[in-house]
Amino acid sequence: MTRKLLMVACVLVGITAFLLRSRAAAPALSKDALDETFDSGISRLVIAWDQDDARPHAARRAALFDFMYETYQSSAWVPQSLFDTNAVTQAVVGDMDTIVGREVGLVRWRDNPRVPAFGMAPNVTTKDPSVAPKTLRWTVNCLVCHTAEIDGVAYFGAGSKTFDELWLGTALKRLTSEPWLSRLRSNPDDFAFAKEANRILNSHHHDKIDSLTRARSTAFAASHVEMFMRSHEGRMPDVAEVGRGDVKTPPLWHTVAKMPVGRWYSDGSFHGPFPLMASSMELEKDRSFETLSTAVVPVIKDEFTSVIQHLRAPRYPYAIDVVLAEKGRALFNSREMGCASCHGTYDGRGGVDWPGRHVDVGTDRGRLDVVTPQFVDAFEHSPLAAEGALKKSRGYAATPLTGVWANFPYLHNGSVPTLYDLLGPATARPKVFEVMAARTLDRERVGQPLGRAPKDADDRNWFNTARPSCGNGGHDFWSAIKTDANRRALIEYLKTL
């Protein structure tokens, strides 16, 4: 899931998309209408499902449909009338491809005639496709951050690589402020909704919850802020009390490996049967603890058992040198390398026996230090304390490596662009690389291309290891790998996982 700025603002993209199409030709949105095009809409979406799931196809399909259109009974939206008066074209410049694909960095749902991007969900108010909803409102769900595009293909469950919620949130603040807000005064309902969206964007903003680089998440810091506010009469914690720990979004298919251990997120600080810290993102829509307990947590638990735990990693889509991969497998499992002792052993069919180790291998501590005593106290005053425990970790998870080819850039903060760089000397790793280049796979090095030379080192479209919590050191095992031949063999084996 993502943060407040996107949760409220993503509707900007959605309604813009509909306006750019022929409104007269577009069918009214209803659950039935969405269901009619669901199968064709996911025909080219890569979803790796557990082959041992014995449920009938219809049951799996229904669970997947509900998950992909889940709204958690919330609505964060921009009134249609702002678009009808052409305010958007004046306040935010760009066509649909530019706004959705480049500026916001969402994954376009190209085979869906009704919803423009993965993770966007309409609050449909009618099942009758002949009757248009009186007011269509949009929200976003987990797939905004858990879908990625690689070489033009959308992968379900992969961590987002290009999404920029800060750009979108800034655009929405502009759109719901003057002079655009005044255009809604003739429609009291629309005016109230737009004004409320602007209030939420501003009243829930904290200096530590804007990521320093696009496609990096500050969800844990945002959770601290929101939980603190609920137990302190709406007051935000001081800036110094909230940690800075920008991280990349992990893939959903790692869930099955982590289930036996019951420790979640990059540092394993949340202990429990379900990864429920994600539910706190709904608080950023100005929702209450009561709503979190009654309308959000039960749904996430159901999604966990009906969809998430059944996801598996997508297979590497290109040719693999099987002889070289076998050499890499032997190296990976050898005592000299020690890879398997931390990252687990793999059965060759997408399964892993994961030891669940969380160790300090010298990587950037920014995300570890987000979990402060103040954060733990805020958590313990929230409903989530009944669902698990929050404990500061000594190190990051030695992550499962299923689907590692698609989980670039590497390390918890996405500070290393390729496996080639990760498995080489830490001092040789690139210091700056282009985030938007992550839509393309470098098949030789396995990861993302570096992109063009940056003009501005402070540009959020570039990952810069000099920024706070963005260091790329640690996890340096070159002394054990020793040669480029060994590195190449390991990379070839990792493609098979």
C-alpha positions as CSV (number, residue, x, y, z in Angstrom):
1,M,0.0,0.0,0.0
2,T,1.0,3.6,-0.3
3,R,0.7,6.8,1.6
4,K,-1.9,9.5,2.0
5,L,-0.9,11.6,-0.9
6,L,-1.6,8.9,-3.4
7,M,-4.5,7.5,-1.6
8,V,-6.3,10.7,-1.9
9,A,-4.9,12.0,-5.2
10,C,-4.8,9.0,-7.5
11,V,-8.3,9.8,-8.6
12,L,-6.8,12.7,-10.5
13,V,-5.4,10.2,-13.0
14,G,-8.5,8.1,-13.1
15,I,-11.0,10.7,-14.0
16,T,-8.5,12.4,-16.4
17,A,-8.3,9.1,-18.2
18,F,-12.1,8.9,-18.6
19,L,-12.4,12.5,-19.7
20,L,-9.7,11.9,-22.4
21,R,-11.8,9.1,-23.7
22,S,-15.2,9.5,-25.3
23,R,-17.5,10.0,-22.3
24,A,-20.5,9.3,-24.4
25,A,-19.2,5.9,-25.5
26,A,-17.9,4.8,-22.0
27,P,-20.3,2.4,-20.3
28,A,-21.5,3.3,-16.8
29,L,-19.4,1.8,-14.1
30,S,-20.9,-0.9,-12.0
31,K,-19.7,-4.1,-10.5
32,D,-21.3,-6.1,-13.3
33,A,-19.7,-3.9,-15.9
34,L,-16.3,-4.3,-14.3
35,D,-16.8,-8.1,-14.1
36,E,-17.7,-8.3,-17.8
37,T,-14.2,-7.2,-18.9
38,F,-12.2,-8.7,-16.0
39,D,-10.9,-11.8,-17.8
40,S,-9.8,-9.9,-20.9
41,G,-8.4,-7.2,-18.7
42,I,-6.0,-9.6,-17.0
43,S,-5.2,-11.8,-20.1
44,R,-1.7,-10.4,-20.4
45,L,-1.1,-9.7,-16.7
46,V,1.5,-12.0,-15.3
47,I,0.1,-13.7,-12.2
48,A,1.9,-16.7,-10.8
49,W,-0.5,-18.7,-8.7
50,D,0.2,-21.7,-6.4
51,Q,-0.3,-24.8,-8.5
52,D,-1.4,-26.7,-5.4
53,D,-4.3,-24.4,-4.7
54,A,-7.3,-26.8,-5.0
55,R,-10.0,-24.2,-5.1
56,P,-12.2,-24.1,-8.3
57,H,-11.2,-21.6,-10.9
58,A,-14.4,-19.6,-10.2
59,A,-13.5,-19.2,-6.5
60,R,-9.9,-18.0,-7.3
61,R,-11.2,-15.6,-9.9
62,A,-13.8,-14.1,-7.5
63,A,-11.1,-13.6,-4.8
64,L,-8.8,-12.0,-7.4
65,F,-11.5,-9.7,-8.7
66,D,-12.4,-8.5,-5.2
67,F,-8.7,-7.9,-4.3
68,M,-8.0,-5.9,-7.5
69,Y,-11.0,-3.7,-7.0
70,E,-11.0,-3.4,-3.2
71,T,-11.8,0.0,-1.7
72,Y,-11.9,-0.8,2.0
73,Q,-15.2,1.2,2.1
74,S,-13.3,4.4,1.6
75,S,-13.5,7.2,-0.9
76,A,-10.9,9.9,-1.7
77,W,-11.7,11.7,-4.9
78,V,-11.8,14.8,-7.0
79,P,-15.3,16.0,-8.2
80,Q,-16.2,15.4,-11.8
81,S,-17.2,19.0,-12.3
82,L,-13.6,20.1,-11.9
83,F,-12.9,18.2,-15.1
84,D,-16.0,19.3,-16.8
85,T,-14.9,22.9,-16.4
86,N,-11.4,22.1,-17.8
87,A,-9.7,23.0,-14.5
88,V,-7.4,20.0,-14.8
89,T,-6.1,21.0,-18.2
90,Q,-5.2,24.4,-16.8
91,A,-3.9,23.3,-13.3
92,V,-2.1,20.1,-14.4
93,V,-0.5,19.9,-17.8
94,G,-0.2,16.6,-19.7
95,D,-2.1,14.0,-21.6
96,M,-3.0,10.6,-20.1
97,D,0.2,8.8,-21.0
98,T,2.3,11.6,-19.6
99,I,0.4,12.0,-16.4
100,V,-0.2,8.3,-15.7
101,G,3.0,6.8,-17.1
102,R,5.7,9.4,-16.7
103,E,4.8,11.9,-14.0
104,V,3.0,9.6,-11.6
105,G,4.7,6.4,-12.7
106,L,1.7,4.0,-12.3
107,V,1.4,0.8,-14.3
108,R,-1.1,1.4,-17.1
109,W,-3.9,-1.2,-17.2
110,R,-3.9,-1.2,-20.9
111,D,-6.4,-4.1,-21.4
112,N,-9.0,-2.6,-19.1
113,P,-11.5,-0.3,-20.9
114,R,-12.8,1.2,-17.6
115,V,-9.8,1.6,-15.2
116,P,-6.6,3.2,-16.5
117,A,-4.1,2.0,-13.9
118,F,-3.5,-1.0,-11.6
119,G,-4.4,-0.2,-8.0
120,M,-7.2,2.3,-8.8
121,A,-10.6,1.2,-7.6
122,P,-14.0,2.9,-8.1
123,N,-16.5,3.0,-5.3
124,V,-19.3,1.7,-7.5
125,T,-22.7,2.6,-6.2
126,T,-24.9,0.6,-8.5
127,K,-25.0,-2.9,-9.9
128,D,-27.3,-1.9,-12.8
129,P,-25.0,-1.1,-15.8
130,S,-27.7,1.1,-17.3
131,V,-27.8,3.5,-14.4
132,A,-24.8,5.7,-13.8
133,P,-23.7,6.3,-10.2
134,K,-24.8,9.7,-8.9
135,T,-21.3,10.4,-7.8
136,L,-18.3,8.3,-8.8
137,R,-15.5,8.3,-6.3
138,W,-12.1,6.7,-6.5
139,T,-9.6,5.3,-4.1
140,V,-6.4,3.2,-4.4
141,N,-5.4,-0.1,-3.0
142,C,-2.4,-2.4,-2.5
143,L,-1.7,-2.9,-6.3
144,V,-0.6,0.7,-6.7
145,C,2.6,-0.3,-5.0
146,H,2.5,-4.0,-5.8
147,T,2.4,-4.0,-9.6
148,A,5.4,-3.3,-11.8
149,E,6.1,-3.1,-15.5
150,I,9.2,-4.8,-16.9
151,D,9.9,-4.7,-20.6
152,G,6.3,-3.7,-21.4
153,V,4.8,-6.5,-19.3
154,A,2.8,-5.9,-16.1
155,Y,3.7,-8.3,-13.2
156,F,1.1,-8.8,-10.5
157,G,2.6,-8.5,-6.9
158,A,5.9,-7.0,-7.9
159,G,7.1,-4.0,-6.0
160,S,6.5,-0.6,-7.8
161,K,9.6,0.7,-9.5
162,T,8.6,4.2,-10.8
163,F,5.6,5.5,-8.9
164,D,5.9,9.1,-7.5
165,E,3.2,9.9,-5.0
166,L,4.7,13.3,-4.1
167,W,4.2,14.6,-7.7
168,L,0.6,13.5,-7.7
169,G,-0.1,14.9,-4.2
170,T,1.3,18.2,-5.2
171,A,-0.9,18.3,-8.3
172,L,-4.0,17.5,-6.3
173,K,-3.3,20.2,-3.7
174,R,-3.1,22.7,-6.5
175,L,-6.3,21.4,-8.1
176,T,-8.4,21.5,-4.9
177,S,-7.1,25.0,-4.0
178,E,-8.1,28.4,-5.4
179,P,-8.9,29.4,-8.0
180,W,-10.1,26.0,-9.1
181,L,-12.0,25.2,-5.9
182,S,-14.3,28.3,-6.4
183,R,-15.6,26.7,-9.6
184,L,-17.5,24.2,-7.5
185,R,-19.5,26.6,-5.4
186,S,-22.6,26.0,-7.5
187,N,-22.5,22.3,-6.5
188,P,-22.4,22.1,-2.7
189,D,-21.6,18.4,-2.6
190,D,-18.7,18.7,-5.0
191,F,-17.4,21.7,-3.3
192,A,-17.4,20.0,0.1
193,F,-15.7,16.9,-1.2
194,A,-12.9,18.9,-2.9
195,K,-12.4,21.0,0.2
196,E,-12.2,18.0,2.4
197,A,-9.6,16.4,0.1
198,N,-7.5,19.5,0.4
199,R,-7.9,19.5,4.2
200,I,-6.7,15.9,4.5
201,L,-3.7,16.5,2.2
202,N,-2.5,19.4,4.3
203,S,-3.5,18.4,7.8
204,H,-1.9,14.9,7.6
205,H,1.3,16.0,6.0
206,H,4.5,15.5,7.9
207,D,8.0,16.4,6.8
208,K,9.3,12.9,7.2
209,I,6.8,11.2,5.0
210,D,7.8,12.6,1.6
211,S,10.3,10.2,0.1
212,L,13.5,11.7,-1.1
213,T,13.4,9.6,-4.3
214,R,10.4,8.5,-6.4
215,A,9.4,4.9,-6.1
216,R,10.6,4.7,-2.5
217,S,8.2,4.2,0.3
218,T,8.0,5.9,3.7
219,A,5.1,3.8,4.9
220,F,6.5,3.0,8.3
221,A,7.2,6.6,9.1
222,A,3.7,7.5,8.0
223,S,2.3,4.7,10.2
224,H,4.1,6.3,13.2
225,V,2.6,9.7,12.4
226,E,-1.0,8.4,12.0
227,M,-1.0,6.2,15.1
228,F,0.5,9.0,17.1
229,M,-2.2,11.5,15.9
230,R,-5.1,9.2,16.9
231,S,-3.9,8.9,20.5
232,H,-2.8,12.6,20.9
233,E,-6.0,14.4,19.8
234,G,-4.8,15.0,16.3
235,R,-1.4,16.4,17.2
236,M,1.5,15.3,15.1
237,P,4.8,14.0,16.6
238,D,7.8,16.3,16.4
239,V,9.8,16.0,13.2
240,A,12.8,14.8,15.2
241,E,10.8,11.9,16.7
242,V,9.9,10.4,13.3
243,G,12.6,8.3,11.5
244,R,13.7,8.7,7.9
245,G,13.8,5.3,6.2
246,D,13.0,5.3,2.5
247,V,12.6,1.7,1.2
248,K,11.6,0.0,-1.9
249,T,8.3,-2.0,-2.0
250,P,8.8,-5.8,-1.6
251,P,7.0,-8.3,-3.8
252,L,3.8,-9.9,-2.5
253,W,5.0,-13.3,-3.5
254,H,7.5,-13.4,-0.6
255,T,4.6,-13.7,1.8
256,V,4.4,-17.5,1.6
257,A,8.0,-17.8,2.6
258,K,7.6,-15.5,5.5
259,M,4.5,-17.1,6.9
260,P,6.2,-19.7,9.1
261,V,8.4,-17.1,10.7
262,G,5.7,-14.5,11.2
263,R,8.0,-11.5,10.9
264,W,7.2,-8.9,8.3
265,Y,8.6,-6.0,6.3
266,S,12.2,-5.3,5.4
267,D,13.4,-5.4,9.1
268,G,10.9,-8.0,10.4
269,S,10.0,-5.5,13.2
270,F,6.2,-6.4,13.0
271,H,5.6,-9.9,14.5
272,G,2.2,-11.6,13.9
273,P,0.3,-14.0,11.7
274,F,-0.6,-11.3,9.2
275,P,1.4,-8.3,7.9
276,L,-1.2,-5.8,9.2
277,M,1.0,-2.7,9.5
278,A,-0.1,-2.1,5.9
279,S,-3.7,-1.5,7.1
280,S,-2.5,1.7,8.9
281,M,-2.2,3.4,5.5
282,E,-6.0,3.7,5.6
283,L,-5.6,6.1,8.5
284,E,-4.1,8.6,6.2
285,K,-7.5,9.0,4.6
286,D,-8.5,10.6,7.9
287,R,-10.2,7.4,9.1
288,S,-10.6,6.4,12.7
289,F,-9.2,3.5,14.8
290,E,-12.7,2.1,14.9
291,T,-12.9,2.0,11.1
292,L,-9.5,0.5,10.9
293,S,-10.7,-2.4,13.2
294,T,-14.1,-3.0,11.7
295,A,-13.7,-2.2,8.0
296,V,-10.1,-2.6,7.1
297,V,-8.3,-5.2,9.2
298,P,-10.9,-8.0,8.6
299,V,-10.7,-7.4,4.8
300,I,-6.9,-7.6,4.7
301,K,-7.0,-10.8,6.7
302,D,-9.4,-12.3,4.2
303,E,-7.2,-11.1,1.2
304,F,-4.2,-12.6,2.9
305,T,-5.8,-16.1,3.0
306,S,-7.7,-15.9,-0.3
307,V,-5.1,-14.3,-2.6
308,I,-1.8,-13.1,-1.1
309,Q,-0.6,-16.4,0.4
310,H,-1.3,-18.2,-2.9
311,L,1.0,-15.9,-5.0
312,R,4.2,-17.3,-6.3
313,A,7.1,-15.7,-8.1
314,P,7.0,-15.2,-11.9
315,R,9.5,-17.2,-13.9
316,Y,12.4,-15.5,-15.6
317,P,11.0,-14.8,-19.1
318,Y,14.2,-15.2,-21.2
319,A,16.7,-17.9,-22.0
320,I,18.9,-19.3,-19.2
321,D,22.3,-21.0,-19.6
322,V,21.4,-24.2,-17.7
323,V,25.0,-25.4,-17.5
324,L,26.2,-22.1,-16.0
325,A,23.2,-22.0,-13.7
326,E,24.1,-25.4,-12.3
327,K,27.6,-24.1,-11.5
328,G,25.9,-21.2,-9.7
329,R,23.6,-23.5,-7.8
330,A,26.6,-25.4,-6.4
331,L,28.3,-22.2,-5.4
332,F,25.1,-20.8,-3.8
333,N,24.7,-23.9,-1.6
334,S,28.3,-24.3,-0.7
335,R,29.6,-23.6,2.8
336,E,32.3,-21.3,1.3
337,M,29.7,-18.9,-0.1
338,G,27.2,-19.3,2.6
339,C,24.3,-17.8,0.6
340,A,21.8,-20.6,1.5
341,S,22.4,-20.3,5.2
342,C,20.8,-16.8,5.2
343,H,18.6,-16.8,2.1
344,G,17.3,-20.4,2.2
345,T,17.3,-23.4,0.0
346,Y,15.2,-23.7,-3.2
347,D,13.4,-26.7,-4.6
348,G,13.6,-25.6,-8.3
349,R,9.8,-25.3,-8.5
350,G,9.4,-21.9,-7.0
351,G,9.5,-23.0,-3.4
352,V,11.9,-22.1,-0.6
353,D,12.7,-23.2,2.9
354,W,13.5,-19.7,4.3
355,P,15.3,-19.6,7.7
356,G,13.9,-16.1,8.5
357,R,17.2,-14.6,9.5
358,H,17.4,-10.8,10.3
359,V,21.0,-9.8,10.5
360,D,23.2,-6.7,10.2
361,V,25.4,-7.0,7.2
362,G,26.5,-3.4,7.2
363,T,23.7,-1.9,5.0
364,D,22.2,1.5,5.6
365,R,20.5,1.7,9.1
366,G,18.0,4.4,8.2
367,R,15.0,2.1,8.0
368,L,16.0,0.1,11.1
369,D,16.1,3.3,13.2
370,V,12.6,4.3,12.2
371,V,11.3,2.0,14.9
372,T,11.9,4.2,17.9
373,P,10.4,3.9,21.5
374,Q,8.0,6.7,20.5
375,F,6.8,4.6,17.5
376,V,6.4,1.5,19.6
377,D,4.4,3.5,22.1
378,A,2.1,4.9,19.4
379,F,1.7,1.3,18.0
380,E,0.8,-0.1,21.4
381,H,-2.0,2.5,21.8
382,S,-3.5,1.4,18.4
383,P,-5.9,-1.5,17.6
384,L,-3.0,-3.2,15.8
385,A,-1.4,-4.1,19.1
386,A,-4.1,-6.8,19.5
387,E,-2.9,-8.3,16.2
388,G,0.9,-8.5,16.8
389,A,3.9,-6.8,18.3
390,L,6.3,-4.1,17.0
391,K,9.9,-4.6,18.1
392,K,13.1,-2.9,16.9
393,S,15.2,-5.3,14.8
394,R,18.9,-5.8,14.9
395,G,19.1,-6.2,11.1
396,Y,17.2,-6.5,7.9
397,A,15.7,-9.7,6.6
398,A,18.0,-11.9,4.4
399,T,15.1,-11.7,2.0
400,P,13.7,-14.7,0.1
401,L,15.2,-14.8,-3.4
402,T,12.2,-16.2,-5.3
403,G,11.6,-14.0,-8.3
404,V,14.8,-12.1,-7.4
405,W,15.3,-11.2,-11.1
406,A,12.2,-9.0,-10.9
407,N,12.9,-7.6,-7.5
408,F,15.4,-4.9,-8.6
409,P,16.9,-2.5,-7.6
410,Y,18.4,-4.4,-4.7
411,L,18.9,-4.1,-0.9
412,H,16.0,-2.9,1.3
413,N,16.2,0.7,0.0
414,G,16.7,-0.2,-3.6
415,S,20.2,1.4,-3.7
416,V,21.9,-1.1,-6.0
417,P,20.6,-1.3,-9.6
418,T,21.7,-4.8,-10.6
419,L,22.7,-8.2,-9.2
420,Y,26.1,-7.8,-10.9
421,D,26.7,-4.7,-8.8
422,L,25.3,-6.3,-5.6
423,L,27.6,-9.4,-6.0
424,G,30.7,-7.3,-6.8
425,P,32.8,-5.1,-4.5
426,A,30.6,-2.7,-2.6
427,T,33.0,0.2,-3.4
428,A,32.4,-0.3,-7.2
429,R,28.6,0.1,-7.0
430,P,27.0,3.0,-8.9
431,K,26.4,6.1,-6.7
432,V,23.6,7.6,-8.9
433,F,21.1,5.9,-11.3
434,E,17.9,6.8,-13.0
435,V,14.7,5.5,-11.4
436,M,12.5,5.5,-14.5
437,A,15.1,3.2,-16.3
438,A,13.7,0.4,-14.0
439,R,11.0,-0.3,-16.5
440,T,13.6,-2.1,-18.6
441,L,15.5,-5.3,-17.6
442,D,19.3,-5.4,-18.1
443,R,19.5,-9.1,-18.9
444,E,23.2,-9.4,-18.7
445,R,23.6,-7.8,-15.3
446,V,20.0,-8.6,-14.2
447,G,18.5,-5.4,-12.9
448,Q,17.8,-2.0,-14.3
449,P,20.0,0.1,-16.6
450,L,21.7,3.1,-15.1
451,G,20.1,5.6,-17.4
452,R,21.5,8.9,-18.8
453,A,23.9,11.0,-16.9
454,P,22.0,13.2,-14.4
455,K,21.9,17.0,-14.8
456,D,20.8,17.6,-11.2
457,A,21.9,15.4,-8.3
458,D,18.9,16.5,-6.3
459,D,16.4,15.4,-8.9
460,R,13.9,12.8,-7.3
461,N,13.9,10.9,-10.6
462,W,17.4,9.8,-9.8
463,F,18.5,7.6,-6.9
464,N,21.4,9.3,-5.2
465,T,23.2,7.2,-2.5
466,A,24.4,10.4,-0.8
467,R,20.8,11.1,0.5
468,P,19.8,10.2,4.1
469,S,18.9,6.5,4.4
470,C,20.0,5.8,0.8
471,G,23.4,4.3,1.3
472,N,24.5,1.4,-0.8
473,G,27.2,-0.1,1.4
474,G,27.2,-3.5,3.1
475,H,26.3,-7.0,2.0
476,D,29.8,-7.2,0.5
477,F,30.7,-10.8,-0.2
478,W,33.2,-10.2,-3.0
479,S,36.0,-11.8,-0.8
480,A,34.1,-15.1,-1.0
481,I,32.9,-14.8,-4.6
482,K,36.4,-13.7,-5.7
483,T,36.0,-13.9,-9.5
484,D,33.8,-12.6,-12.2
485,A,33.2,-16.1,-13.5
486,N,31.7,-17.1,-10.1
487,R,29.6,-13.9,-10.1
488,R,28.3,-14.7,-13.5
489,A,27.4,-18.3,-12.5
490,L,25.6,-17.1,-9.4
491,I,23.6,-14.6,-11.4
492,E,22.6,-17.3,-13.9
493,Y,21.4,-19.5,-11.0
494,L,19.4,-16.7,-9.4
495,K,17.5,-16.3,-12.6
496,T,16.0,-19.7,-12.0
497,L,14.5,-19.0,-8.6
